[in-house]
């Protein structure tokens, strides 16, 4: 009998995840890019700006926990649509505020909506891709964060100067609703999708020994967290996510305050940083899969790759002592290391835990990362207001975060093997 061809519809799903993440990161970047303009209008201090971003992180952390549970219980399709609908409404709401207190409320609302993005996207990858492709697929959709960060400084300032800063939030909100119209008819589980050939379905389920795992089910957080492997993900996210949030929130201010480049002049530096991140982060995650296909065990390939990514972040310790474009290269390398590290870290969850628990654990770990991200903007704002070399201090902290996270992750999960997590243990 002729073997059924592989239809590759899983890459259509990956494209949907990519565009959602791109929109998500454009939304996150807008306020930071508008900060130089809003500085004059609102007169906020660095500490107040940091507090607003901390409020976002706090609500985002709560949202991650809620959406992680909701997606595991009711499914990826509904959970993702609800998340993007909520954050799109919140993005539109930014256009209605004109005070520091108003931005506090708007950022809290945005955070409450955004928590579904990564739990849903990582679960979708676990549903649609075999283990050998998950790191690469995750890096591809995660690269939407970098593209969003490239596009945002190219389009947000021109829109703000031409139409007013309110319109940047309006366009961002409308983009989210357009995505939902594409998502709803195109997404389903592989077994329910008529566009998937038998060959592709067999390819997707090659790790499952012919037994399809249920997509939905009640999952107890206590049951998940009793495994030390879960903590390997949670603590690594807590230690490294704040670095990425620092890049997103503070880089426009860094170039203005220390290198005297306002957004009209620094956008090319910011776009270049995220272009470097996009290319190198995808290559880094491809490298993991390449090692696995070359005969390395999945565990060995993941471990070596994550160590390399951790080491690539170390050079940013000297970023304040070099010229503008060397700084761009060093920050770009560190950002690429973060994204490749993050893609590999997300993938370890689906390596070790069943699909019905993936979104819940992603939500818990991402909430931990958000808690770290909540404290770090406050710390950054206070350091910058107090010390003339504040950015040197903060970049120094960032440079060592990944080495520490790798050590913690390795101690708690020496191997990324499947944990004993049977159906009786997973439900309550």
Secondary structure by P-SEA (a helix, b strand, c coil): ccccccccaaaaaaaaaaaaaaaaaaaaaccccccccccccccccaaaaaaaaaaaaaaaaaaaaaaaaaaaaccaaaaaaaaaaaaaaaaaaaaacccaaaaaaaaaaaaaaacaaaaaaaaaaaaccccccaaaaaaaaaaaaaaaaaaaaacaaaaaaaccaaaaaaaaaaaaaaaaaaaaaccccccccccccaaaaaaaaccccccccccccccccccccccaaaaaaaaaaaacaaaaaaaaccaaaaaaaccccccccaaaaaaaaaaaaaaaaaaaaaaaaaaaaacccaaaaaaaaaaaaaaaaccccccccccaaaaaaaaaaaaaaaaaaaaaaaaaaaacccccaaaaaaaaaaaaaaaaaaaaaaaaaaaaacccaaaaaaaaaaaaaaaaaaaaaaaacccccccccccccccc
